[in-house]
Amino acid sequence: MANETKTHTLEVEPRELTRKANKQLRRQDILPGVVYGHNVEPANVQMSRREFENVYLRAGSTSLVDLKIGGDKSRKVFIHDVQRGATNHQLSHVDFMVVNLEEDITVSVPLVLTGESPLVESKEGMLIHQTEHLSVRALPMEIPPVIEVDISTLVELDQAIHVSDLDIPSNVQVLTPMDELIVKVTEMPMMHVEEEVEEAEEAEEAAEAAAEAEGAGEAEEGAETSEEEA
């Protein structure tokens, strides 16, 4: 699944580079950022936080964005890094990377689970999601925004999907090892717990029955002894 040349547009403005100014910008709901990469001098920029969030929600980090800085022509960029506050988790800074459309780049593409495993749906099994991203290399316009993983094929316990099982476009090179586990269906932990509880209850009942039988035997033996003495 290629990017199909679809891009998103975002307008930004040049920014004054001071720590105090950045704090003031954030109070005004303006997000500071930086632009760097192919054939450009690093530039400090600022943008509406809301407008950026709208674009980021649709583009993520694997879809190209047409970035317009002031009155300059737009540049093809990836949203390369997004920083958030340590306490409030609000957006605090963003990096845009200008790319050469004719050169391969390496990116991390998110894996999206689709469908439903019958065992998970019936609560007979539990899904273990081991790998959430793939490292791939391709031309910027050929990078898939996501890679889908159909888990409806997981119909047996301990059945798994590895990187080698995925349907990857031929123009995308996967750098993640082919034998890496993505998802697997395992037995529900509660099933083991219930079995152990049942076994413990059976053992307890057997012990109580044995104790009762032993007590009854001792009682009969005591009665016989009393009769003989009498």
LINZI-V388297 format. One record per residue. RES is the residue in one letter. D_LAST is the distance of its C-alpha to the last C-alpha in Angstrom with 2 decimals. Layout:
{{RES | D_LAST} {RES | D_LAST}}
This chain:
{{M | 97.41} {A | 100.52} {N | 101.80} {E | 104.44} {T | 107.00} {K | 105.47} {T | 105.95} {H | 105.49} {T | 108.09} {L | 107.71} {E | 110.48} {V | 110.32} {E | 112.75} {P | 113.77} {R | 111.81} {E | 112.71} {L | 110.55} {T | 109.12} {R | 105.55} {K | 106.51} {A | 108.17} {N | 105.04} {K | 102.95} {Q | 105.53} {L | 105.56} {R | 101.81} {R | 102.01} {Q | 104.53} {D | 102.20} {I | 104.42} {L | 102.87} {P | 104.51} {G | 104.66} {V | 106.54} {V | 108.26} {Y | 108.76} {G | 108.98} {H | 111.54} {N | 115.17} {V | 114.57} {E | 114.72} {P | 111.52} {A | 112.01} {N | 110.09} {V | 109.59} {Q | 107.98} {M | 106.86} {S | 105.20} {R | 101.45} {R | 100.88} {E | 103.35} {F | 101.78} {E | 98.27} {N | 99.53} {V | 101.04} {Y | 98.11} {L | 95.69} {R | 97.69} {A | 98.92} {G | 96.10} {S | 96.98} {T | 97.90} {S | 100.61} {L | 104.20} {V | 105.70} {D | 109.43} {L | 109.87} {K | 113.06} {I | 114.05} {G | 116.61} {G | 119.64} {D | 119.01} {K | 118.16} {S | 114.50} {R | 112.52} {K | 109.60} {V | 106.59} {F | 102.83} {I | 100.71} {H | 99.62} {D | 97.50} {V | 96.20} {Q | 94.96} {R | 92.87} {G | 92.13} {A | 89.05} {T | 87.77} {N | 89.21} {H | 89.49} {Q | 92.88} {L | 95.60} {S | 97.58} {H | 99.74} {V | 100.56} {D | 102.23} {F | 104.43} {M | 105.28} {V | 108.55} {V | 108.24} {N | 110.64} {L | 110.15} {E | 111.30} {E | 108.78} {D | 105.09} {I | 102.68} {T | 98.99} {V | 96.76} {S | 93.12} {V | 92.50} {P | 89.44} {L | 87.07} {V | 86.24} {L | 83.19} {T | 83.92} {G | 81.82} {E | 78.04} {S | 75.40} {P | 73.25} {L | 70.11} {V | 70.96} {E | 71.90} {S | 68.55} {K | 66.74} {E | 65.34} {G | 67.28} {M | 68.91} {L | 72.54} {I | 73.33} {H | 77.01} {Q | 78.00} {T | 81.83} {E | 83.94} {H | 87.47} {L | 89.54} {S | 92.32} {V | 95.34} {R | 99.01} {A | 101.78} {L | 105.05} {P | 104.62} {M | 105.49} {E | 102.97} {I | 99.88} {P | 97.29} {P | 96.15} {V | 92.57} {I | 90.78} {E | 88.38} {V | 84.99} {D | 83.59} {I | 79.78} {S | 79.34} {T | 79.27} {L | 75.92} {V | 73.60} {E | 70.92} {L | 68.61} {D | 70.14} {Q | 73.56} {A | 76.32} {I | 80.03} {H | 82.07} {V | 85.67} {S | 86.77} {D | 85.56} {L | 87.92} {D | 91.18} {I | 93.73} {P | 97.50} {S | 99.40} {N | 101.69} {V | 98.79} {Q | 97.48} {V | 93.80} {L | 93.14} {T | 89.39} {P | 87.57} {M | 87.02} {D | 83.36} {E | 82.46} {L | 79.64} {I | 80.60} {V | 77.63} {K | 74.33} {V | 71.49} {T | 68.01} {E | 64.53} {M | 63.57} {P | 61.47} {M | 59.15} {M | 58.22} {H | 56.74} {V | 55.01} {E | 53.49} {E | 52.28} {E | 50.70} {V | 49.03} {E | 47.71} {E | 46.41} {A | 44.75} {E | 43.14} {E | 41.90} {A | 40.51} {E | 38.79} {E | 37.31} {A | 36.13} {A | 34.54} {E | 32.78} {A | 31.54} {A | 30.28} {A | 28.53} {E | 26.92} {A | 25.86} {E | 24.45} {G | 22.60} {A | 21.17} {G | 20.12} {E | 18.36} {A | 16.57} {E | 15.39} {E | 14.35} {G | 12.37} {A | 10.62} {E | 9.89} {T | 8.59} {S | 6.14} {E | 5.02} {E | 5.36} {E | 3.77} {A | 0.00}}
